[in-house]
Amino acid sequence: MKTLKEVGKMEDKEKVTQDTSAGCGSGCGGDSGCGSSGGCDSNCGSCSQAGSCGSQPQSLLAETNSFNDIKKVIAVVSGKGGVGKSMVTSLMAVSMNRLGYKTAILDADITGPSIPKAFGVTEKASANELGIFPLRTKTDIGTMSVNNLLENDTDPVIWRGPVIAGTVKQFWTDVLWGEVDYLFVDMPPGTGDVPLTVFQSLPVDGIIVVTSPQELVSMIVGKAVRMAEMMDIPVLGLVENMSYLTCPDCGKEIDVFGKSTVADVAKEYGIDVLGRLPIDPKLATACDNGEIEDFEGHWLDDAAKKLEKL
C-alpha cells in the first residue's frame, strides 16, 4: 500500500499530454476522416475513429476499496472559511446516525482538520495490507482525518496542492470504510484543488452549502453553486449557520450578524433552505469537548429528511 507521501509524489508526476500536431491521439494521424488535415477538430461525428479516440471524455472517478459498500456521498462545502462547515458536517452525520443509518466522515480539509476534535477522537490510524482503518466514535461513526496520521495534532500540514489532493483521494480509495449509508465529506473552503478532486474522483450524490447571514453571502454561495453545476453535482440546499442568538432571558431572536438573507439567496439560485443554526454556546462547548454526539438539536431535521429521499 502506498504511503501518503508516495501518493503525493505520484500526483506531481502524472501529466496528461496531447500532441495535436500529430492528430487526435487515436492513431488517425489527422486523416480526412478526422475532420481536419492537421489534427482533431473535436467534431467526433465525422471522425472515422469515433468511439476509440483518446480525446473522448473519460470518467475520472476513482474506485473505493473493494471491501467498501458506500451508498451515498454528500459533500459539505462553503465559499469561504469560518462559517461552521465542519460543525454542520458533524451534526449531519450525527443526525443520520440517530435515524438508524450507518454514517462516516471523510475529513477533506487537510490543512485545517477539525472532525477529530469535535468527536473526541484522539487515536492514531492503523493499517494492514488491505487498507487503512477508520477511527470510530462512541456512536460508531467512522472518521478519517489527517490529524489521525500526524504525530502531533498541532503539527502543520505544509504540502502543495497535488499532495493534498492525493491524500484526499487516498482517503477514498484506501480506507476500509465498510458498509456506509451516508459518507459525508468535510470540504475545505473555496473552489480549489480539493473540491475539484472530490467532485471528479468521488461519486458525489449532492452538496450542502453552508453560509452565514451577511450581505456578501450571495456572491460566495454563487461560486459554490456554479462550481457544482459545472461539475454536474446536485445542490441539495443551503444551511445558514450563526443565523441568530436566542436571548436567555426573554427568548427573543437577535440578529447578531444582520438580518438573514438566506431565503432570498436560496430563491435566487433555485435551491432549498435546509436549516438555520443559531449561535449556541452549548453547541460550541460540545464541539470543543469532543461531545458533539451528546448534543441535542433539531435544526437540521429538514436536511435529514431530504437526504433520506435521495
Stockholm file with secondary structure:
# STOCKHOLM 1.0

chainA/1-310         MKTLKEVGKMEDKEKVTQDTSAGCGSGCGGDSGCGSSGGCDSNCGSCSQAGSCGSQPQSLLAETNSFNDIKKVIAVVSGKGGVGKSMVTSLMAVSMNRLGYKTAILDADITGPSIPKAFGVTEKASANELGIFPLRTKTDIGTMSVNNLLENDTDPVIWRGPVIAGTVKQFWTDVLWGEVDYLFVDMPPGTGDVPLTVFQSLPVDGIIVVTSPQELVSMIVGKAVRMAEMMDIPVLGLVENMSYLTCPDCGKEIDVFGKSTVADVAKEYGIDVLGRLPIDPKLATACDNGEIEDFEGHWLDDAAKKLEKL
#=GR chainA/1-310 SS CCCHHHHHHHHHHCCCCCCGGGCSSSSCTTCGGGTCSSSCCSCGGGCTTTTTCTTSCCCCCCCCCTTCEEEEEEEEECSSSSSCHHHHHHHHHHHHHHTTCCEEEEECCTTSCCHHHHHTCCCCCCEETTEECCEECTTCCEEECGGGTSSSTTCCCCCCHHHHHHHHHHHHHTBCCCEEEEEEEECCSSSSHHHHHHHHHSCCCEEEEEECSSTTHHHHHHHHHHHHHHTTCCEEEEEESSCCEECTTTCCEECTTSSCCHHHHHHHHTCCEEEECCCCHHHHHHHHTTCGGGCCCCTTHHHHHHHHTC
#=GC SS_cons         CCCHHHHHHHHHHCCCCCCGGGCSSSSCTTCGGGTCSSSCCSCGGGCTTTTTCTTSCCCCCCCCCTTCEEEEEEEEECSSSSSCHHHHHHHHHHHHHHTTCCEEEEECCTTSCCHHHHHTCCCCCCEETTEECCEECTTCCEEECGGGTSSSTTCCCCCCHHHHHHHHHHHHHTBCCCEEEEEEEECCSSSSHHHHHHHHHSCCCEEEEEECSSTTHHHHHHHHHHHHHHTTCCEEEEEESSCCEECTTTCCEECTTSSCCHHHHHHHHTCCEEEECCCCHHHHHHHHTTCGGGCCCCTTHHHHHHHHTC
//
